[in-house]
């Protein structure tokens, strides 16, 4: 994935937006998002300015919401069949 980001940058990509899952040494999983955009310095050299964000909590909340929606859909189907 890192190679892909470098390829995008070298081909002149306007923005880089990558979400990646990291397996930590203790077995936990972290989710990170990388956002970057090109900028020119005074000598017209292009460099990318960006940020790396830990989005683990947001991913967990998203997964929990999806599980609740699936459970609700199941209960709705069972209730509809029971009537």
Secondary structure, DSSP 4 states (H G I P E B T S, - for coil): -HHHHHHHHHTT-SEEEEEEEEE-TTS-EEEEEEEEEEEE-TT--EEEEEEEEE-HHHHHHHHHHHHHHHHHHHHHHHHHHH-
